[in-house]
Amino acid sequence: MLTLDSRVQPAPGVVVRESGDELVVVAPAQGKYLVLNRTGAAVFHHMNGETPLRDIAGALSQDFQAPVERVQADVLHLAAQLLERGMIVLMEG
């Protein structure tokens, strides 16, 4: 289950491509893709397997000058979508 303390990283085999201000994330094995806007791309780029989602949201809250509670909810929602599509994996511990 995803929480703000979860650490995630791109799943093996996932391919990402920049397209203007968007990031296209492709999971070839699942035959799925997701197009992320600039904010979603920033979240995805921070998903390194070491940084908890809480810290990602905190950094983006400052970068975009947005309420941290709102950013936390958005980061969790995006992470859930990516996890459901097999584009990221949860790190243990």
KOLMAR-959973 format. One record per residue: residue in one letter; residue number from 1; x, y, z of N, C-alpha, C in turn. Coordinates in steps of 0.05 Angstrom, whole numbers. Atoms other than C-alpha are relative to their C-alpha. Last residue first. Layout:
+-----+-----+--------+--------+--------+--------+--------+--------+--------+--------+--------+
! res !   n !     nX !     nY !     nZ !    caX !    caY !    caZ !     cX !     cY !     cZ !
+-----+-----+--------+--------+--------+--------+--------+--------+--------+--------+--------+
!   A ! NUM !      X !      Y !      Z !      X !      Y !      Z !      X !      Y !      Z !
...
+-----+-----+--------+--------+--------+--------+--------+--------+--------+--------+--------+
//
This chain:
+-----+-----+--------+--------+--------+--------+--------+--------+--------+--------+--------+
! res !   n !     nX !     nY !     nZ !    caX !    caY !    caZ !     cX !     cY !     cZ !
+-----+-----+--------+--------+--------+--------+--------+--------+--------+--------+--------+
!   G !  93 !    -12 !    -13 !    -23 !    241 !    -24 !     78 !     -4 !     28 !      0 !
!   E !  92 !      4 !     12 !    -26 !    225 !    -52 !      9 !     15 !     16 !     22 !
!   M !  91 !    -25 !      9 !    -11 !    221 !     -7 !    -52 !     -6 !    -12 !     28 !
!   L !  90 !     -5 !     -8 !    -27 !    154 !     -2 !    -87 !     27 !    -12 !     10 !
!   V !  89 !      1 !     21 !    -20 !    156 !     -9 !   -162 !      5 !     12 !     27 !
!   I !  88 !    -19 !     -3 !    -23 !    140 !     40 !   -217 !     -3 !    -24 !     18 !
!   M !  87 !    -21 !    -18 !      9 !    109 !     34 !   -287 !     20 !      7 !     22 !
!   G !  86 !    -26 !     14 !      0 !     67 !    -27 !   -272 !     23 !     17 !     -9 !
!   R !  85 !     -7 !      6 !     28 !      2 !      8 !   -292 !     27 !    -15 !     -2 !
!   E !  84 !     21 !     17 !     12 !    -25 !      4 !   -221 !      6 !     -8 !    -29 !
!   L !  83 !     -3 !     27 !    -12 !     40 !     31 !   -194 !    -20 !    -19 !    -12 !
!   L !  82 !    -24 !     12 !     12 !     39 !     91 !   -241 !      4 !    -28 !     10 !
!   Q !  81 !      5 !      6 !     29 !    -33 !    107 !   -223 !     24 !    -14 !    -12 !
!   A !  80 !     19 !     22 !      2 !    -19 !    100 !   -148 !     -6 !     -7 !    -29 !
!   A !  79 !    -15 !     25 !     -6 !     43 !    144 !   -154 !    -18 !    -24 !     -2 !
!   L !  78 !    -16 !      6 !     23 !      1 !    198 !   -189 !     15 !    -26 !      5 !
!   H !  77 !     18 !      8 !     21 !    -51 !    197 !   -133 !     16 !     -8 !    -25 !
!   L !  76 !     10 !     27 !     -6 !      2 !    198 !    -78 !    -18 !    -10 !    -23 !
!   V !  75 !    -23 !     19 !      3 !     37 !    257 !   -111 !     -9 !    -28 !      6 !
!   D !  74 !     -6 !      3 !     28 !    -29 !    295 !   -119 !     22 !    -20 !     -5 !
!   A !  73 !     22 !     16 !     11 !    -49 !    283 !    -46 !      5 !     -5 !    -30 !
!   Q !  72 !     -1 !     27 !    -10 !     19 !    306 !    -22 !    -21 !    -18 !    -12 !
!   V !  71 !    -21 !     13 !     15 !     16 !    367 !    -68 !      4 !    -29 !     10 !
!   R !  70 !     10 !      5 !     27 !    -51 !    387 !    -38 !     21 !    -15 !    -17 !
!   E !  69 !     20 !     21 !     -2 !    -26 !    379 !     33 !    -11 !     -7 !    -28 !
!   V !  68 !    -13 !     26 !     -2 !     38 !    418 !     17 !    -21 !    -23 !      1 !
!   P !  67 !      4 !     11 !    -26 !      0 !    479 !     -7 !      9 !    -29 !      2 !
!   A !  66 !     27 !     11 !     -3 !     31 !    504 !    -72 !     -3 !    -12 !     28 !
!   Q !  65 !     14 !    -17 !    -19 !     91 !    548 !    -84 !    -29 !     -8 !      3 !
!   F !  64 !     24 !    -10 !     14 !    112 !    507 !   -145 !    -16 !     19 !     18 !
!   D !  63 !     -6 !     -8 !     28 !    183 !    494 !   -122 !    -23 !     14 !    -14 !
!   Q !  62 !    -17 !    -24 !      0 !    165 !    494 !    -48 !      5 !     11 !    -28 !
!   S !  61 !     16 !    -21 !    -12 !    108 !    445 !    -56 !     15 !     26 !      1 !
!   L !  60 !     16 !    -11 !     21 !    152 !    405 !   -103 !    -19 !     22 !     10 !
!   A !  59 !    -17 !    -15 !     18 !    204 !    395 !    -49 !    -16 !     14 !    -22 !
!   G !  58 !    -10 !    -24 !    -14 !    153 !    376 !      3 !     16 !     17 !    -19 !
!   A !  57 !     22 !    -19 !     -2 !    117 !    328 !    -45 !     10 !     26 !     13 !
!   I !  56 !      5 !     -9 !     27 !    182 !    292 !    -61 !    -21 !     22 !      0 !
!   D !  55 !    -21 !    -19 !      6 !    198 !    289 !     13 !     -2 !     11 !    -28 !
!   R !  54 !      4 !    -24 !    -16 !    131 !    257 !     29 !     21 !     22 !     -6 !
!   L !  53 !     19 !    -17 !     13 !    139 !    209 !    -29 !     -5 !     26 !     15 !
!   P !  52 !     28 !      6 !     -6 !    201 !    181 !      5 !    -19 !     20 !    -15 !
!   T !  51 !     14 !    -23 !    -11 !    267 !    191 !    -31 !    -29 !     -7 !      5 !
!   E !  50 !    -12 !     -8 !    -26 !    310 !    129 !    -41 !    -16 !     22 !     14 !
!   G !  49 !     -2 !     23 !    -17 !    278 !     91 !    -98 !     11 !      6 !     28 !
!   N !  48 !    -26 !     12 !      3 !    292 !    147 !   -147 !      4 !    -25 !     17 !
!   M !  47 !      5 !     27 !    -10 !    223 !    175 !   -158 !     24 !    -17 !     -5 !
!   H !  46 !     -9 !      2 !    -28 !    245 !    248 !   -164 !     -4 !    -29 !     11 !
!   H !  45 !    -29 !     -2 !      0 !    241 !    246 !   -241 !     11 !     -2 !     29 !
!   F !  44 !    -11 !     25 !     10 !    169 !    220 !   -236 !     31 !      1 !      2 !
!   V !  43 !      4 !     21 !    -20 !    148 !    279 !   -193 !     14 !    -26 !     -8 !
!   A !  42 !    -18 !     -7 !    -23 !    179 !    330 !   -240 !     -3 !    -21 !     22 !
!   A !  41 !    -27 !      8 !      8 !    145 !    294 !   -299 !     20 !      6 !     22 !
!   G !  40 !     -2 !     29 !     -3 !     78 !    300 !   -264 !     28 !    -10 !     -7 !
!   T !  39 !      0 !      6 !    -29 !     89 !    374 !   -256 !      2 !    -30 !      4 !
!   R !  38 !    -25 !     -9 !    -12 !    109 !    384 !   -329 !      2 !     -7 !     30 !
!   N !  37 !     -6 !    -28 !      4 !     51 !    342 !   -355 !     26 !      8 !     15 !
!   L !  36 !      0 !    -17 !    -24 !     54 !    267 !   -355 !      6 !     29 !     -8 !
!   V !  35 !    -12 !    -25 !      7 !     33 !    222 !   -413 !     -2 !     18 !     24 !
!   L !  34 !     13 !    -22 !    -13 !     20 !    150 !   -392 !     16 !     26 !     -8 !
!   Y !  33 !    -16 !    -24 !     -1 !     35 !     86 !   -429 !    -16 !     22 !     15 !
!   K !  32 !     13 !    -23 !    -10 !     12 !     14 !   -427 !     19 !     24 !     -1 !
!   G !  31 !     13 !    -13 !     22 !     29 !    -49 !   -466 !    -15 !     26 !      8 !
!   Q !  30 !     29 !     -2 !     -5 !     43 !    -85 !   -401 !    -15 !     12 !    -23 !
!   A !  29 !     10 !     27 !     -7 !    112 !   -109 !   -422 !    -30 !      0 !      5 !
!   P !  28 !      4 !     17 !     23 !    125 !    -43 !   -458 !    -12 !    -27 !      7 !
!   A !  27 !     -5 !     27 !    -12 !    113 !      1 !   -397 !     -5 !    -20 !    -22 !
!   V !  26 !     10 !     24 !     14 !    118 !     70 !   -429 !      9 !    -25 !     15 !
!   V !  25 !    -10 !     23 !    -15 !    124 !    138 !   -393 !    -13 !    -25 !    -13 !
!   V !  24 !     15 !     24 !      7 !    116 !    198 !   -439 !     14 !    -23 !     14 !
!   L !  23 !    -16 !     24 !     -2 !    141 !    262 !   -406 !    -18 !    -24 !     -6 !
!   E !  22 !     12 !     25 !    -10 !    111 !    328 !   -426 !     21 !    -22 !      2 !
!   D !  21 !      3 !     -2 !    -29 !    139 !    399 !   -432 !    -11 !    -26 !     12 !
!   G !  20 !      7 !    -27 !     -8 !    164 !    385 !   -502 !      0 !      3 !     30 !
!   S !  19 !     14 !    -10 !     24 !    164 !    310 !   -512 !    -10 !     28 !      7 !
!   E !  18 !      8 !    -27 !     -3 !    213 !    276 !   -464 !    -13 !      9 !    -27 !
!   R !  17 !     -8 !    -18 !     22 !    215 !    201 !   -470 !    -11 !     28 !      6 !
!   V !  16 !     11 !    -27 !     -2 !    212 !    149 !   -415 !     12 !     17 !    -23 !
!   V !  15 !    -14 !    -18 !     18 !    220 !     73 !   -422 !    -13 !     28 !      3 !
!   V !  14 !     15 !    -24 !      6 !    202 !     24 !   -368 !     17 !     19 !    -16 !
!   G !  13 !     11 !      0 !     27 !    240 !    -41 !   -373 !    -17 !     24 !     -8 !
!   P !  12 !    -19 !      9 !     21 !    252 !    -49 !   -299 !    -15 !     -1 !    -27 !
!   A !  11 !     -2 !     29 !      3 !    201 !     -9 !   -259 !     20 !     -8 !    -21 !
!   P !  10 !     10 !     11 !     26 !    215 !     64 !   -245 !      4 !    -31 !      0 !
!   Q !   9 !    -18 !     -5 !     22 !    228 !     77 !   -171 !    -12 !    -11 !    -25 !
!   V !   8 !      5 !     14 !     25 !    187 !     81 !   -108 !     21 !      8 !    -20 !
!   R !   7 !    -21 !     -7 !     18 !    196 !     99 !    -34 !     -4 !    -17 !    -25 !
!   S !   6 !     -8 !     19 !     21 !    135 !     98 !      9 !     23 !     12 !    -17 !
!   D !   5 !    -26 !     10 !     -7 !    132 !    144 !     70 !     11 !    -20 !    -20 !
!   L !   4 !    -19 !    -22 !      5 !     75 !    185 !     40 !     28 !     -9 !      8 !
!   T !   3 !      3 !    -21 !    -20 !     37 !    120 !     36 !     20 !     22 !     -6 !
!   L !   2 !    -15 !    -25 !      1 !     26 !     69 !    -18 !     -7 !     18 !     23 !
!   M !   1 !     17 !    -24 !      0 !      0 !      0 !      0 !     18 !     25 !      0 !
+-----+-----+--------+--------+--------+--------+--------+--------+--------+--------+--------+
//
